Amino acid sequence: RSVTEWTVGTAATTVAEALATPHLLTLRANRIRAVEAGAGAKETVRLRRELLEFFWGKGGGLPVPPAVAYGDTVEADVRRNLWRAPFLIETIASLATTEKGADIVYQIDNPGWITFPFLVHNHLGRARVVWKNSGECDTLDLLWEVQIRPFLIPAIVPVVKILVEMIVSTIMRNFRVHLDEPTAVVAVKPLWNTTGFSLDISNLGGIPKEIWLGGVLDERSSDRRSTAEQMLSIFMPWTWGRTGRGGKHDDVMFDWSRGYMSQ
């Protein structure tokens, strides 16, 4: 009897959590590109393709193992499905073009304990490139919404929200650099001073500026904080590279609410 009660209670709780009003993360990057007046609508489709290739095809510059792509081709050389280590499976649900812009809608196919620490009952996201006329030119913005229903475990909800916020905002920051400086490379320099040694090494090569590590190295090259502050930041990786609080003066603005993605 006790097992039955526990089973039924757990199932009822799961259904209630899965049907609850979702947590909604809304992010916006304004003026990611400007084009001549009248070209905005056409440019949204081209920019969506570029975003799709960057964040779905190339991983968005995140410091994670490469995903395995499979399934049918949705656009260009991009496959519909992704398998991310260890067990996360994502799918592009649709690509759409509307009067407002061009959309990419995606979802996690196998939410649950197997995708720890992303403990959600469902996860739906939409990246939308929108355009508007700004007088002499058309400008394009990137609006990204993520709708999730996390497991209602006190310690889990804030962790899941922070992870989603960090991942999507980092992809958007990286994509802006990809657009502004598509071929930029950041020099990899030694952490020690080699001057005076028999082998003077001042440059160990370079990596693309558009990826997360490129942002970390780029910020490090202009870091004017004290040595103590820099040492302390080693233990706070969430502050490395391109970060921000999502306020109105940030490159990527974001906030959480309860509700559903806009139409």
C-alpha positions in Angstrom: 0.0 0.0 0.0 2.7 2.5 0.9 4.5 1.8 -2.4 1.3 2.4 -4.3 0.7 5.6 -2.5 4.2 6.8 -3.1 4.0 5.9 -6.8 0.6 7.6 -7.3 1.8 10.6 -5.4 5.0 11.0 -7.4 3.1 10.6 -10.7 0.5 13.2 -9.6 3.3 15.6 -8.6 5.1 15.1 -11.9 2.0 15.8 -14.0 1.2 18.9 -11.9 4.8 20.2 -12.4 4.7 19.4 -16.1 1.5 21.4 -16.6 2.4 24.3 -14.4 2.9 27.8 -15.9 6.5 27.7 -17.2 9.4 29.9 -16.3 10.2 32.2 -19.3 13.6 33.6 -20.0 13.6 36.5 -22.5 16.8 37.8 -24.0 17.4 40.5 -26.5 20.4 41.8 -28.4 19.6 45.0 -30.2 21.0 46.2 -33.5 23.2 43.2 -34.3 23.3 44.3 -37.9 22.3 47.3 -40.0 21.4 47.1 -43.7 20.1 49.5 -46.3 16.5 50.5 -46.0 14.1 48.0 -47.5 16.5 45.0 -47.1 15.6 44.1 -43.6 13.0 41.4 -44.3 15.2 39.6 -46.7 18.2 39.9 -44.4 16.4 38.3 -41.4 16.3 35.0 -43.4 20.0 35.2 -44.3 20.9 36.1 -40.7 18.8 33.2 -39.3 20.8 30.8 -41.5 24.0 32.3 -40.2 22.7 31.9 -36.6 21.6 28.4 -37.2 25.0 27.4 -38.5 26.8 29.1 -35.6 24.8 27.9 -32.6 23.4 24.6 -33.9 26.0 23.6 -36.4 29.1 24.8 -34.6 28.0 24.8 -30.9 27.7 28.6 -30.4 31.4 28.9 -29.3 30.6 27.2 -25.9 33.3 25.3 -24.0 31.7 21.9 -24.4 32.4 18.8 -26.4 31.2 18.9 -30.0 27.6 17.7 -30.5 26.8 14.8 -32.9 24.4 15.9 -35.6 22.0 13.5 -37.3 18.7 13.4 -39.0 17.4 15.2 -42.1 18.9 18.5 -43.3 16.8 21.5 -42.3 18.8 24.3 -44.0 22.2 24.5 -45.6 24.3 21.7 -44.1 22.6 21.8 -40.7 21.0 18.6 -39.4 17.8 18.5 -37.4 18.9 16.6 -34.4 21.8 17.0 -31.9 23.2 14.6 -29.4 25.1 16.3 -26.7 27.3 14.5 -24.1 26.4 12.8 -22.0 22.7 12.1 -23.0 21.0 15.3 -24.1 19.1 15.2 -27.3 17.8 18.4 -29.0 15.7 18.8 -32.1 14.8 21.7 -34.4 11.0 21.7 -34.3 10.5 24.3 -37.0 11.9 27.1 -39.1 9.5 29.9 -39.9 9.4 33.2 -41.6 6.8 35.8 -40.6 6.2 39.5 -41.0 8.0 40.0 -37.7 11.1 38.1 -38.8 12.7 34.7 -39.1 12.4 32.0 -36.4 14.3 28.9 -35.1 12.2 26.8 -32.7 13.9 24.0 -30.9 13.3 21.6 -28.0 14.9 19.0 -25.7 13.5 15.6 -26.7 14.4 13.7 -23.6 14.0 15.9 -20.5 14.3 14.3 -17.1 16.8 12.8 -14.7 18.9 11.5 -17.6 19.8 15.1 -18.6 21.1 16.1 -15.2 21.8 18.9 -14.2 19.2 20.2 -16.7 16.3 18.8 -14.6 13.3 20.0 -16.5 10.0 18.4 -17.5 10.1 20.3 -20.9 12.3 22.8 -22.6 11.3 24.9 -25.6 13.3 27.7 -27.2 12.9 30.1 -30.0 15.5 32.4 -31.5 13.9 35.1 -33.6 15.7 37.6 -35.9 13.5 40.7 -36.2 13.9 43.9 -38.2 12.6 47.4 -38.1 13.1 50.6 -40.1 15.3 53.2 -38.4 15.0 55.9 -41.0 18.0 55.7 -43.2 18.5 52.0 -42.7 16.9 48.8 -41.4 18.2 47.3 -38.2 18.1 43.8 -37.0 17.7 42.6 -33.4 17.9 39.1 -32.0 15.1 38.0 -29.6 15.6 34.7 -27.8 13.0 33.1 -25.6 13.4 29.9 -23.5 10.4 28.3 -21.9 11.1 25.7 -19.2 9.3 23.7 -16.5 12.0 22.7 -14.0 11.7 20.0 -11.4 10.2 21.8 -8.4 13.1 20.8 -6.1 14.2 23.9 -4.1 17.9 23.4 -4.8 17.4 22.6 -8.5 15.2 25.5 -9.8 17.8 28.3 -9.4 20.6 26.1 -10.7 18.6 25.2 -13.9 17.7 28.9 -14.4 21.3 30.1 -14.0 22.6 27.4 -16.4 20.0 28.3 -19.1 20.7 32.0 -18.6 24.5 31.6 -18.9 24.4 29.3 -21.9 22.0 31.3 -24.1 23.4 34.7 -23.2 26.9 33.4 -23.9 25.8 32.1 -27.4 24.3 35.5 -28.1 27.4 37.4 -27.1 29.6 35.1 -29.1 27.3 35.5 -32.1 27.6 39.3 -31.9 31.4 39.0 -32.1 31.0 36.5 -34.9 29.0 39.1 -36.9 31.2 42.1 -36.0 34.6 40.4 -36.2 34.2 37.2 -38.2 37.9 36.5 -38.7 39.3 38.0 -35.5 41.8 35.9 -33.6 43.1 36.4 -30.1 46.7 35.7 -29.4 47.5 33.0 -26.8 50.3 34.3 -24.7 52.2 32.5 -21.9 51.2 33.2 -18.3 54.8 33.8 -17.4 57.4 36.3 -18.6 59.9 34.6 -20.9 62.1 37.6 -21.4 65.7 36.9 -20.4 65.5 33.1 -21.0 67.3 31.5 -23.9 63.9 30.9 -25.6 61.8 34.0 -25.7 58.2 33.0 -26.3 55.8 35.9 -26.7 53.0 34.2 -28.6 51.7 30.6 -28.6 49.3 31.0 -31.5 45.8 32.2 -31.7 42.2 31.1 -31.4 38.9 32.6 -32.8 37.7 35.6 -30.9 34.1 34.5 -31.4 34.3 31.5 -29.1 34.0 31.6 -25.3 37.7 31.0 -24.7 38.5 33.7 -27.1 36.4 36.1 -25.0 38.2 34.9 -21.9 41.6 35.6 -23.4 40.5 38.9 -24.9 39.2 40.1 -21.5 42.4 39.0 -19.8 44.6 41.0 -22.2 42.8 44.2 -21.0 42.3 43.2 -17.4 43.5 46.0 -15.1 42.4 44.5 -11.8 44.8 43.9 -9.0 46.7 40.6 -8.8 44.6 39.6 -5.8 41.3 40.2 -7.7 42.5 38.3 -10.7 43.6 35.3 -8.5 40.2 35.4 -6.8 38.4 35.3 -10.1 40.0 31.9 -10.9 37.5 30.4 -8.5 34.5 32.2 -10.2 34.5 30.8 -13.8 31.0 32.3 -14.4 32.7 35.8 -14.4 35.2 34.9 -17.1 35.0 36.3 -20.6 31.9 38.0 -22.0 29.5 38.3 -19.1 26.9 40.8 -17.9 23.9 41.2 -15.6 21.4 41.6 -18.5 20.6 45.2 -17.7 19.6 47.9 -20.2 23.2 48.9 -20.8 24.3 45.3 -21.4 25.0 43.9 -24.9 22.5 41.2 -24.1 19.5 42.2 -22.0 17.5 39.4 -20.2 15.0 38.8 -17.5 12.9 35.9 -16.1 9.1 35.8 -15.8 6.3 33.3 -15.6 4.4 32.7 -18.8 4.6 31.5 -22.4 6.6 32.6 -25.4 5.2 35.5 -27.4 3.4 34.8 -30.6 
